[in-house]
C-alpha cells in the first residue's frame, strides 16, 4: 500500500469504515463507495498537486489573477473519469447533480476540505456550488442553458455578489445596490465587495443581490437576484481583497463598482422581490459544505500536529514532543472537539434532507458557530507545536488559519446566528417556568399528603445543592 493513503498504525482504514455510527443508516452503498474514491483521490492526487498549483499561479499580482494553473485541468479530467463530479447538488431537489443527499455529500466535503485543489477538481468549489444551486432551483430554462450547463461542465466559473462596503451587510436587508427597471432592461448602480470568484479569468457570470423595491413595507421583499455577465459595460473591478495577506488567487474576493450597468430583464431570477428567499435557499446547504470542509481542515491540522510531535529530530528538553503531557492533552481535546463538531454537522445535514434548509435553521446556526471555532482551535494547537515553522510558509497551517478565521464571518457572522439562536431558545422560557412552577406546586402537595414539612424539603434541597458543589 502506498504511504500516500496510509492513515493508521495498522495501515489504511477506508473512509466508508469511519463513518460515524449515527450517520451510517443514512448513507447508501453507492455513496459509501464514492466516499472511498473521494478520499483516495484527495490524498493521492490533490494534496500532492497543491504544491504545483501554488507555483503555477505565479508571484506578481498580475500573474496571480490572470492564471489558470494547468494542474487543475489534469485533476478535473481524473475526477471525471472516476465519476467524482458535481456531488454537491442534493438528490431530493436537483436532477442535474450526482444524486447524493446533503449528508452523503457532507461526508465527501470533509475530504475536499483537506486540499486546496480538490473542490475545484471535482467541480464542487464555492461560490460555483451555491450559484449552481440557485440556477438549478430558481432559474428558468434560458438561464439554465446559458449559465448552468457550462458551470456544471466546469467550463466557466462564477462569482457571488452580496456584501457591500458602505453598509452593515451582516443584515442583508441593509444592502443598497439599486436594480431599476428601464424598459426591457434593468440598470444596476452601487458597490460590492468580498465578491468571491470575481478575480478568476474564467469567471463569466455574477449572481448579484440588489434592491428593486427599497420602499416596500416588507423589508424582505425589497431585494432581487439578477444575473450579470462579467464583461457588461460599467463594471469596474477596483481591487482584490486579502485575508491576513493571503489573496486566494486566482479566484479572489473583489471590490467592484457598478455604474449604469444594463442587463436584459430576462436575467432576473425568479422575479422581483424574491431575492431574500433565493439567498436563504442558497446559504443553507452552503453552510453545511463550509462546515464539513472546515472539519476536513481541522483533521488535516491534527495530522500535522501528530506528525510534529512524532518527529525524531525535534526533542525539546531531551524528549519527543509526544512525551510532554501538555501536547498529549491538546491531541485528546482536538480529537474530542473534531468528532463532536462532525456529529453536529451531520445532524444538520440529516435535518435538511428530512425537511429543507428552513426546517433546519437551528441546526445550521449551531454548526455555523461551532465548527469554525473548533477548526481554529485545532489549527492553533498545531501551529504552537511547530513554533516558528507554524506561522511561516513552510507549513500550510498559517494559510489554513487565515481561511478558517474567515469562516466566522462569511454566510453571516457568529453574532447573527447566536442572537437568533438565543431568541428562539428564549421563547421556551415561559413554558419552562410554568412547568417548573407546576412541579414545585405538586411537590408541595405531595409533602402535605405524606406529612412532610415543605420547609424541611426546601432546606434539604438547598443542602443537597451545596453538597453537590463540593
One Martini backbone bead per residue (centre of mass of N, CA, C, O) as a GRO file, in nm:
protein
  470
    1UNK     BB    1   0.097   0.036   0.020
    2UNK     BB    2   0.064   0.358   0.003
    3UNK     BB    3   0.170   0.634   0.193
    4UNK     BB    4  -0.055   0.833   0.083
    5UNK     BB    5  -0.300   0.660   0.253
    6UNK     BB    6  -0.209   0.615   0.518
    7UNK     BB    7  -0.396   0.633   0.866
    8UNK     BB    8  -0.259   0.400   1.044
    9UNK     BB    9  -0.090   0.162   1.233
   10UNK     BB   10  -0.245  -0.066   1.025
   11UNK     BB   11  -0.295   0.141   0.796
   12UNK     BB   12  -0.581   0.140   0.601
   13UNK     BB   13  -0.889   0.321   0.668
   14UNK     BB   14  -1.163   0.360   0.526
   15UNK     BB   15  -1.401   0.597   0.513
   16UNK     BB   16  -1.655   0.405   0.528
   17UNK     BB   17  -1.543   0.292   0.821
   18UNK     BB   18  -1.566   0.610   0.954
   19UNK     BB   19  -1.851   0.638   0.985
   20UNK     BB   20  -2.069   0.741   1.181
   21UNK     BB   21  -2.313   0.557   1.327
   22UNK     BB   22  -2.544   0.779   1.306
   23UNK     BB   23  -2.507   0.790   0.970
   24UNK     BB   24  -2.516   0.510   0.822
   25UNK     BB   25  -2.833   0.476   0.757
   26UNK     BB   26  -2.796   0.737   0.536
   27UNK     BB   27  -2.594   0.553   0.364
   28UNK     BB   28  -2.520   0.450   0.072
   29UNK     BB   29  -2.339   0.233  -0.109
   30UNK     BB   30  -2.257   0.435  -0.326
   31UNK     BB   31  -2.154   0.658  -0.133
   32UNK     BB   32  -1.937   0.490   0.009
   33UNK     BB   33  -1.768   0.435  -0.244
   34UNK     BB   34  -1.725   0.734  -0.315
   35UNK     BB   35  -1.581   0.815  -0.056
   36UNK     BB   36  -1.329   0.644  -0.112
   37UNK     BB   37  -1.254   0.789  -0.374
   38UNK     BB   38  -1.220   1.068  -0.256
   39UNK     BB   39  -0.996   1.006  -0.060
   40UNK     BB   40  -0.792   0.898  -0.266
   41UNK     BB   41  -0.784   1.149  -0.448
   42UNK     BB   42  -0.691   1.354  -0.237
   43UNK     BB   43  -0.435   1.207  -0.118
   44UNK     BB   44  -0.293   1.120  -0.408
   45UNK     BB   45  -0.355   1.394  -0.588
   46UNK     BB   46  -0.425   1.678  -0.457
   47UNK     BB   47  -0.217   1.734  -0.235
   48UNK     BB   48   0.034   1.714  -0.420
   49UNK     BB   49  -0.085   1.941  -0.625
   50UNK     BB   50  -0.078   2.198  -0.451
   51UNK     BB   51   0.218   2.279  -0.507
   52UNK     BB   52   0.177   2.332  -0.808
   53UNK     BB   53  -0.047   2.541  -0.799
   54UNK     BB   54   0.108   2.764  -0.649
   55UNK     BB   55   0.336   2.789  -0.872
   56UNK     BB   56   0.143   2.842  -1.129
   57UNK     BB   57   0.032   3.124  -1.053
   58UNK     BB   58   0.254   3.293  -0.919
   59UNK     BB   59   0.366   3.624  -0.789
   60UNK     BB   60   0.228   3.835  -0.918
   61UNK     BB   61  -0.068   3.987  -0.939
   62UNK     BB   62  -0.108   3.955  -1.242
   63UNK     BB   63  -0.053   3.653  -1.251
   64UNK     BB   64  -0.258   3.551  -1.029
   65UNK     BB   65  -0.517   3.702  -1.201
   66UNK     BB   66  -0.441   3.527  -1.498
   67UNK     BB   67  -0.451   3.237  -1.403
   68UNK     BB   68  -0.448   2.871  -1.504
   69UNK     BB   69  -0.369   2.598  -1.370
   70UNK     BB   70  -0.308   2.301  -1.530
   71UNK     BB   71  -0.353   2.098  -1.293
   72UNK     BB   72  -0.660   2.125  -1.283
   73UNK     BB   73  -0.730   1.981  -1.552
   74UNK     BB   74  -0.606   1.712  -1.471
   75UNK     BB   75  -0.790   1.663  -1.224
   76UNK     BB   76  -1.063   1.680  -1.369
   77UNK     BB   77  -1.022   1.438  -1.553
   78UNK     BB   78  -0.991   1.232  -1.323
   79UNK     BB   79  -1.261   1.285  -1.182
   80UNK     BB   80  -1.445   1.210  -1.419
   81UNK     BB   81  -1.346   0.915  -1.447
   82UNK     BB   82  -1.447   0.858  -1.136
   83UNK     BB   83  -1.724   1.028  -1.083
   84UNK     BB   84  -1.618   1.315  -0.950
   85UNK     BB   85  -1.910   1.507  -0.996
   86UNK     BB   86  -2.132   1.710  -0.868
   87UNK     BB   87  -2.207   1.612  -0.557
   88UNK     BB   88  -2.378   1.864  -0.421
   89UNK     BB   89  -2.647   1.806  -0.551
   90UNK     BB   90  -2.934   1.730  -0.423
   91UNK     BB   91  -3.159   1.469  -0.490
   92UNK     BB   92  -3.438   1.606  -0.394
   93UNK     BB   93  -3.402   1.866  -0.622
   94UNK     BB   94  -3.179   1.756  -0.844
   95UNK     BB   95  -3.104   1.630  -1.168
   96UNK     BB   96  -2.797   1.741  -1.219
   97UNK     BB   97  -2.672   1.566  -1.023
   98UNK     BB   98  -2.532   1.274  -0.853
   99UNK     BB   99  -2.747   1.179  -0.609
  100UNK     BB  100  -2.695   1.310  -0.331
  101UNK     BB  101  -2.701   1.387  -0.021
  102UNK     BB  102  -2.615   1.605   0.216
  103UNK     BB  103  -2.476   1.397   0.388
  104UNK     BB  104  -2.302   1.254   0.175
  105UNK     BB  105  -2.154   1.508   0.082
  106UNK     BB  106  -2.045   1.596   0.355
  107UNK     BB  107  -1.843   1.362   0.380
  108UNK     BB  108  -1.684   1.448   0.125
  109UNK     BB  109  -1.613   1.747   0.202
  110UNK     BB  110  -1.407   1.685   0.415
  111UNK     BB  111  -1.185   1.598   0.209
  112UNK     BB  112  -1.181   1.853   0.036
  113UNK     BB  113  -1.076   2.034   0.289
  114UNK     BB  114  -0.762   1.921   0.262
  115UNK     BB  115  -0.763   2.082  -0.020
  116UNK     BB  116  -0.709   2.328  -0.260
  117UNK     BB  117  -0.807   2.150  -0.532
  118UNK     BB  118  -1.051   1.949  -0.491
  119UNK     BB  119  -1.311   2.112  -0.540
  120UNK     BB  120  -1.247   2.200  -0.831
  121UNK     BB  121  -1.183   1.915  -0.950
  122UNK     BB  122  -1.509   1.835  -0.876
  123UNK     BB  123  -1.706   2.081  -0.902
  124UNK     BB  124  -1.717   2.191  -0.562
  125UNK     BB  125  -1.686   2.505  -0.569
  126UNK     BB  126  -1.667   2.798  -0.436
  127UNK     BB  127  -1.949   2.970  -0.557
  128UNK     BB  128  -2.066   2.762  -0.765
  129UNK     BB  129  -2.250   2.586  -0.599
  130UNK     BB  130  -2.457   2.802  -0.514
  131UNK     BB  131  -2.515   2.907  -0.803
  132UNK     BB  132  -2.619   2.638  -0.915
  133UNK     BB  133  -2.853   2.614  -0.719
  134UNK     BB  134  -3.001   2.864  -0.809
  135UNK     BB  135  -3.040   2.779  -1.107
  136UNK     BB  136  -3.172   2.498  -1.058
  137UNK     BB  137  -3.413   2.610  -0.868
  138UNK     BB  138  -3.481   2.922  -1.012
  139UNK     BB  139  -3.426   2.894  -1.298
  140UNK     BB  140  -3.465   2.919  -1.618
  141UNK     BB  141  -3.407   2.774  -1.913
  142UNK     BB  142  -3.225   2.995  -2.027
  143UNK     BB  143  -3.035   3.018  -1.780
  144UNK     BB  144  -2.944   2.726  -1.774
  145UNK     BB  145  -2.820   2.707  -2.058
  146UNK     BB  146  -2.623   2.956  -2.035
  147UNK     BB  147  -2.497   2.882  -1.723
  148UNK     BB  148  -2.530   2.599  -1.596
  149UNK     BB  149  -2.404   2.405  -1.796
  150UNK     BB  150  -2.104   2.520  -1.791
  151UNK     BB  151  -2.076   2.482  -1.486
  152UNK     BB  152  -2.123   2.173  -1.478
  153UNK     BB  153  -1.870   2.133  -1.686
  154UNK     BB  154  -1.629   2.341  -1.604
  155UNK     BB  155  -1.591   2.595  -1.818
  156UNK     BB  156  -1.681   2.789  -1.591
  157UNK     BB  157  -1.720   3.071  -1.377
  158UNK     BB  158  -1.820   3.238  -1.065
  159UNK     BB  159  -2.004   3.495  -0.881
  160UNK     BB  160  -2.074   3.648  -0.553
  161UNK     BB  161  -2.299   3.936  -0.490
  162UNK     BB  162  -2.361   4.106  -0.166
  163UNK     BB  163  -2.158   4.261  -0.026
  164UNK     BB  164  -2.095   4.586   0.140
  165UNK     BB  165  -1.890   4.857   0.243
  166UNK     BB  166  -2.124   5.085   0.353
  167UNK     BB  167  -2.255   4.844   0.511
  168UNK     BB  168  -2.429   4.617   0.722
  169UNK     BB  169  -2.419   4.295   0.586
  170UNK     BB  170  -2.528   4.108   0.816
  171UNK     BB  171  -2.777   4.274   0.703
  172UNK     BB  172  -2.931   4.224   0.403
  173UNK     BB  173  -3.140   4.471   0.417
  174UNK     BB  174  -2.905   4.702   0.373
  175UNK     BB  175  -2.872   4.700   0.095
  176UNK     BB  176  -2.807   4.936  -0.202
  177UNK     BB  177  -2.822   4.808  -0.456
  178UNK     BB  178  -2.948   4.908  -0.763
  179UNK     BB  179  -3.252   4.786  -0.936
  180UNK     BB  180  -3.372   4.918  -1.243
  181UNK     BB  181  -3.630   4.963  -1.445
  182UNK     BB  182  -3.578   4.977  -1.823
  183UNK     BB  183  -3.786   4.837  -1.983
  184UNK     BB  184  -3.596   4.554  -2.105
  185UNK     BB  185  -3.432   4.647  -1.843
  186UNK     BB  186  -3.160   4.664  -1.611
  187UNK     BB  187  -3.018   4.891  -1.364
  188UNK     BB  188  -2.694   4.919  -1.209
  189UNK     BB  189  -2.605   5.055  -0.874
  190UNK     BB  190  -2.287   5.021  -0.705
  191UNK     BB  191  -2.145   4.813  -0.443
  192UNK     BB  192  -1.895   4.549  -0.403
  193UNK     BB  193  -1.772   4.292  -0.174
  194UNK     BB  194  -1.652   3.991  -0.142
  195UNK     BB  195  -1.635   3.875  -0.447
  196UNK     BB  196  -1.645   3.565  -0.509
  197UNK     BB  197  -1.452   3.485  -0.808
  198UNK     BB  198  -1.384   3.762  -0.971
  199UNK     BB  199  -1.067   3.698  -1.052
  200UNK     BB  200  -1.129   3.490  -1.249
  201UNK     BB  201  -1.076   3.439  -1.589
  202UNK     BB  202  -1.345   3.232  -1.596
  203UNK     BB  203  -1.537   3.448  -1.511
  204UNK     BB  204  -1.885   3.513  -1.645
  205UNK     BB  205  -2.075   3.527  -1.375
  206UNK     BB  206  -2.304   3.719  -1.182
  207UNK     BB  207  -2.450   3.698  -0.860
  208UNK     BB  208  -2.694   3.948  -0.774
  209UNK     BB  209  -2.771   4.158  -0.496
  210UNK     BB  210  -3.063   4.375  -0.486
  211UNK     BB  211  -3.270   4.669  -0.522
  212UNK     BB  212  -3.613   4.718  -0.647
  213UNK     BB  213  -3.786   4.785  -0.352
  214UNK     BB  214  -3.709   5.003  -0.099
  215UNK     BB  215  -4.035   5.076  -0.009
  216UNK     BB  216  -4.116   4.822   0.100
  217UNK     BB  217  -4.273   4.717   0.385
  218UNK     BB  218  -4.127   4.455   0.315
  219UNK     BB  219  -3.792   4.392   0.366
  220UNK     BB  220  -3.808   4.094   0.213
  221UNK     BB  221  -3.915   4.244  -0.083
  222UNK     BB  222  -3.670   4.436  -0.196
  223UNK     BB  223  -3.517   4.198  -0.321
  224UNK     BB  224  -3.288   4.084  -0.584
  225UNK     BB  225  -3.191   3.852  -0.843
  226UNK     BB  226  -2.915   3.887  -1.077
  227UNK     BB  227  -2.768   3.844  -1.397
  228UNK     BB  228  -2.412   3.926  -1.466
  229UNK     BB  229  -2.203   3.980  -1.693
  230UNK     BB  230  -1.864   4.050  -1.660
  231UNK     BB  231  -1.856   4.238  -1.948
  232UNK     BB  232  -2.028   4.461  -1.865
  233UNK     BB  233  -2.082   4.771  -1.891
  234UNK     BB  234  -1.968   4.946  -1.582
  235UNK     BB  235  -1.752   4.752  -1.475
  236UNK     BB  236  -1.538   4.766  -1.174
  237UNK     BB  237  -1.233   4.637  -1.068
  238UNK     BB  238  -1.054   4.763  -0.807
  239UNK     BB  239  -0.995   4.496  -0.624
  240UNK     BB  240  -0.822   4.269  -0.414
  241UNK     BB  241  -0.875   4.089  -0.135
  242UNK     BB  242  -0.736   4.010   0.179
  243UNK     BB  243  -0.628   3.745   0.418
  244UNK     BB  244  -0.375   3.800   0.598
  245UNK     BB  245  -0.233   3.832   0.291
  246UNK     BB  246  -0.432   3.647   0.141
  247UNK     BB  247  -0.574   3.627  -0.204
  248UNK     BB  248  -0.695   3.370  -0.346
  249UNK     BB  249  -0.560   3.286  -0.589
  250UNK     BB  250  -0.744   3.353  -0.877
  251UNK     BB  251  -1.028   3.423  -0.753
  252UNK     BB  252  -1.101   3.588  -0.518
  253UNK     BB  253  -1.197   3.924  -0.365
  254UNK     BB  254  -1.400   4.169  -0.479
  255UNK     BB  255  -1.401   4.517  -0.563
  256UNK     BB  256  -1.706   4.656  -0.695
  257UNK     BB  257  -1.831   4.864  -0.962
  258UNK     BB  258  -2.153   5.008  -1.050
  259UNK     BB  259  -2.232   5.186  -1.369
  260UNK     BB  260  -2.485   5.160  -1.551
  261UNK     BB  261  -2.574   4.855  -1.557
  262UNK     BB  262  -2.691   4.667  -1.837
  263UNK     BB  263  -2.963   4.427  -1.842
  264UNK     BB  264  -3.168   4.198  -1.908
  265UNK     BB  265  -3.478   4.112  -1.781
  266UNK     BB  266  -3.420   3.794  -1.816
  267UNK     BB  267  -3.200   3.794  -1.564
  268UNK     BB  268  -3.410   3.750  -1.372
  269UNK     BB  269  -3.469   3.575  -1.068
  270UNK     BB  270  -3.805   3.463  -1.043
  271UNK     BB  271  -3.828   3.770  -0.938
  272UNK     BB  272  -3.933   4.027  -0.790
  273UNK     BB  273  -3.867   4.003  -0.438
  274UNK     BB  274  -3.690   3.704  -0.420
  275UNK     BB  275  -3.400   3.730  -0.295
  276UNK     BB  276  -3.417   3.629  -0.001
  277UNK     BB  277  -3.516   3.349  -0.068
  278UNK     BB  278  -3.275   3.264  -0.242
  279UNK     BB  279  -3.042   3.310  -0.038
  280UNK     BB  280  -3.144   3.118   0.181
  281UNK     BB  281  -3.137   2.868  -0.007
  282UNK     BB  282  -2.826   2.891  -0.059
  283UNK     BB  283  -2.696   2.893   0.242
  284UNK     BB  284  -2.768   2.635   0.385
  285UNK     BB  285  -2.601   2.413   0.235
  286UNK     BB  286  -2.337   2.583   0.229
  287UNK     BB  287  -2.279   2.556   0.536
  288UNK     BB  288  -2.225   2.257   0.525
  289UNK     BB  289  -1.987   2.266   0.338
  290UNK     BB  290  -1.808   2.447   0.508
  291UNK     BB  291  -1.808   2.273   0.765
  292UNK     BB  292  -1.684   2.010   0.641
  293UNK     BB  293  -1.427   2.140   0.537
  294UNK     BB  294  -1.338   2.228   0.823
  295UNK     BB  295  -1.308   1.946   0.932
  296UNK     BB  296  -1.084   1.870   0.735
  297UNK     BB  297  -0.886   2.087   0.831
  298UNK     BB  298  -0.866   1.985   1.121
  299UNK     BB  299  -0.755   1.708   1.050
  300UNK     BB  300  -0.503   1.813   0.913
  301UNK     BB  301  -0.388   1.960   1.159
  302UNK     BB  302  -0.366   1.704   1.334
  303UNK     BB  303  -0.169   1.559   1.152
  304UNK     BB  304   0.055   1.767   1.180
  305UNK     BB  305   0.078   1.748   1.482
  306UNK     BB  306   0.151   1.443   1.500
  307UNK     BB  307   0.403   1.463   1.326
  308UNK     BB  308   0.562   1.653   1.513
  309UNK     BB  309   0.549   1.475   1.789
  310UNK     BB  310   0.708   1.235   1.594
  311UNK     BB  311   0.977   1.390   1.554
  312UNK     BB  312   1.303   1.290   1.600
  313UNK     BB  313   1.437   1.588   1.568
  314UNK     BB  314   1.229   1.676   1.803
  315UNK     BB  315   1.382   1.757   2.138
  316UNK     BB  316   1.269   1.904   2.387
  317UNK     BB  317   1.432   1.843   2.668
  318UNK     BB  318   1.508   1.539   2.548
  319UNK     BB  319   1.212   1.512   2.408
  320UNK     BB  320   0.951   1.424   2.275
  321UNK     BB  321   0.651   1.578   2.239
  322UNK     BB  322   0.485   1.309   2.325
  323UNK     BB  323   0.610   1.338   2.635
  324UNK     BB  324   0.430   1.585   2.667
  325UNK     BB  325   0.138   1.631   2.825
  326UNK     BB  326   0.026   1.888   2.684
  327UNK     BB  327   0.016   1.762   2.399
  328UNK     BB  328  -0.175   1.524   2.458
  329UNK     BB  329  -0.412   1.694   2.548
  330UNK     BB  330  -0.448   1.842   2.277
  331UNK     BB  331  -0.511   1.592   2.116
  332UNK     BB  332  -0.760   1.500   2.272
  333UNK     BB  333  -0.929   1.758   2.237
  334UNK     BB  334  -0.930   1.753   1.930
  335UNK     BB  335  -1.077   1.485   1.894
  336UNK     BB  336  -1.334   1.561   2.043
  337UNK     BB  337  -1.412   1.823   1.885
  338UNK     BB  338  -1.427   1.708   1.601
  339UNK     BB  339  -1.635   1.482   1.650
  340UNK     BB  340  -1.860   1.666   1.759
  341UNK     BB  341  -1.881   1.854   1.513
  342UNK     BB  342  -1.951   1.643   1.305
  343UNK     BB  343  -2.220   1.550   1.429
  344UNK     BB  344  -2.358   1.825   1.402
  345UNK     BB  345  -2.345   1.841   1.091
  346UNK     BB  346  -2.487   1.575   1.022
  347UNK     BB  347  -2.749   1.652   1.160
  348UNK     BB  348  -2.811   1.893   0.977
  349UNK     BB  349  -2.817   1.733   0.712
  350UNK     BB  350  -3.049   1.547   0.788
  351UNK     BB  351  -3.256   1.772   0.835
  352UNK     BB  352  -3.254   1.876   0.545
  353UNK     BB  353  -3.338   1.607   0.412
  354UNK     BB  354  -3.616   1.590   0.575
  355UNK     BB  355  -3.671   1.884   0.473
  356UNK     BB  356  -3.499   2.180   0.500
  357UNK     BB  357  -3.334   2.464   0.558
  358UNK     BB  358  -3.571   2.590   0.723
  359UNK     BB  359  -3.596   2.324   0.913
  360UNK     BB  360  -3.260   2.383   1.000
  361UNK     BB  361  -3.177   2.649   1.147
  362UNK     BB  362  -3.058   2.561   1.416
  363UNK     BB  363  -2.843   2.358   1.314
  364UNK     BB  364  -2.694   2.552   1.127
  365UNK     BB  365  -2.619   2.766   1.340
  366UNK     BB  366  -2.454   2.586   1.523
  367UNK     BB  367  -2.229   2.510   1.310
  368UNK     BB  368  -2.149   2.797   1.227
  369UNK     BB  369  -2.017   2.843   1.514
  370UNK     BB  370  -1.859   2.584   1.602
  371UNK     BB  371  -1.658   2.493   1.372
  372UNK     BB  372  -1.460   2.734   1.344
  373UNK     BB  373  -1.360   2.715   1.636
  374UNK     BB  374  -1.242   2.433   1.620
  375UNK     BB  375  -1.054   2.476   1.384
  376UNK     BB  376  -0.881   2.703   1.512
  377UNK     BB  377  -0.788   2.550   1.763
  378UNK     BB  378  -0.637   2.320   1.617
  379UNK     BB  379  -0.448   2.491   1.447
  380UNK     BB  380  -0.316   2.640   1.684
  381UNK     BB  381  -0.187   2.389   1.811
  382UNK     BB  382  -0.012   2.320   1.567
  383UNK     BB  383   0.144   2.580   1.553
  384UNK     BB  384   0.271   2.559   1.838
  385UNK     BB  385   0.433   2.296   1.778
  386UNK     BB  386   0.607   2.443   1.538
  387UNK     BB  387   0.628   2.732   1.579
  388UNK     BB  388   0.779   2.912   1.346
  389UNK     BB  389   0.677   2.719   1.119
  390UNK     BB  390   0.365   2.767   1.168
  391UNK     BB  391   0.386   3.090   1.057
  392UNK     BB  392   0.487   2.990   0.794
  393UNK     BB  393   0.543   2.861   0.459
  394UNK     BB  394   0.631   2.556   0.556
  395UNK     BB  395   0.328   2.551   0.620
  396UNK     BB  396  -0.035   2.542   0.599
  397UNK     BB  397  -0.143   2.675   0.870
  398UNK     BB  398  -0.164   2.981   0.825
  399UNK     BB  399  -0.361   2.966   0.587
  400UNK     BB  400  -0.577   2.804   0.738
  401UNK     BB  401  -0.633   3.018   0.951
  402UNK     BB  402  -0.730   3.242   0.766
  403UNK     BB  403  -0.966   3.083   0.646
  404UNK     BB  404  -1.102   3.005   0.916
  405UNK     BB  405  -1.160   3.294   1.018
  406UNK     BB  406  -1.362   3.369   0.792
  407UNK     BB  407  -1.598   3.168   0.881
  408UNK     BB  408  -1.701   3.377   1.111
  409UNK     BB  409  -1.837   3.566   0.868
  410UNK     BB  410  -1.942   3.408   0.664
  411UNK     BB  411  -2.274   3.356   0.627
  412UNK     BB  412  -2.268   3.503   0.877
  413UNK     BB  413  -2.204   3.598   1.168
  414UNK     BB  414  -2.205   3.471   1.473
  415UNK     BB  415  -2.396   3.681   1.606
  416UNK     BB  416  -2.648   3.625   1.439
  417UNK     BB  417  -2.685   3.327   1.529
  418UNK     BB  418  -2.685   3.369   1.834
  419UNK     BB  419  -2.928   3.556   1.855
  420UNK     BB  420  -3.134   3.369   1.718
  421UNK     BB  421  -3.099   3.131   1.903
  422UNK     BB  422  -3.169   3.277   2.168
  423UNK     BB  423  -3.452   3.371   2.094
  424UNK     BB  424  -3.570   3.088   2.041
  425UNK     BB  425  -3.498   2.969   2.316
  426UNK     BB  426  -3.651   3.188   2.492
  427UNK     BB  427  -3.943   3.098   2.409
  428UNK     BB  428  -3.927   2.858   2.631
  429UNK     BB  429  -3.932   2.997   2.910
  430UNK     BB  430  -4.233   3.008   3.003
  431UNK     BB  431  -4.273   2.701   2.993
  432UNK     BB  432  -4.059   2.630   3.201
  433UNK     BB  433  -4.179   2.792   3.433
  434UNK     BB  434  -4.448   2.645   3.447
  435UNK     BB  435  -4.333   2.365   3.501
  436UNK     BB  436  -4.168   2.430   3.757
  437UNK     BB  437  -4.406   2.538   3.920
  438UNK     BB  438  -4.576   2.279   3.904
  439UNK     BB  439  -4.369   2.093   4.040
  440UNK     BB  440  -4.355   2.248   4.302
  441UNK     BB  441  -4.656   2.226   4.376
  442UNK     BB  442  -4.669   1.916   4.376
  443UNK     BB  443  -4.455   1.878   4.594
  444UNK     BB  444  -4.615   2.020   4.818
  445UNK     BB  445  -4.858   1.829   4.807
  446UNK     BB  446  -4.698   1.572   4.878
  447UNK     BB  447  -4.599   1.668   5.150
  448UNK     BB  448  -4.879   1.692   5.281
  449UNK     BB  449  -4.973   1.400   5.229
  450UNK     BB  450  -4.697   1.283   5.393
  451UNK     BB  451  -4.617   1.485   5.631
  452UNK     BB  452  -4.420   1.696   5.505
  453UNK     BB  453  -4.217   1.949   5.531
  454UNK     BB  454  -4.163   2.201   5.319
  455UNK     BB  455  -3.918   2.333   5.452
  456UNK     BB  456  -3.744   2.079   5.476
  457UNK     BB  457  -3.722   2.025   5.175
  458UNK     BB  458  -3.590   2.290   5.096
  459UNK     BB  459  -3.346   2.251   5.283
  460UNK     BB  460  -3.245   1.986   5.156
  461UNK     BB  461  -3.206   2.098   4.871
  462UNK     BB  462  -2.994   2.301   4.952
  463UNK     BB  463  -2.791   2.099   5.074
  464UNK     BB  464  -2.759   1.926   4.820
  465UNK     BB  465  -2.650   2.154   4.642
  466UNK     BB  466  -2.397   2.205   4.811
  467UNK     BB  467  -2.269   1.921   4.798
  468UNK     BB  468  -2.246   1.904   4.480
  469UNK     BB  469  -2.016   2.139   4.481
  470UNK     BB  470  -1.774   1.986   4.650
   0.00000   0.00000   0.00000
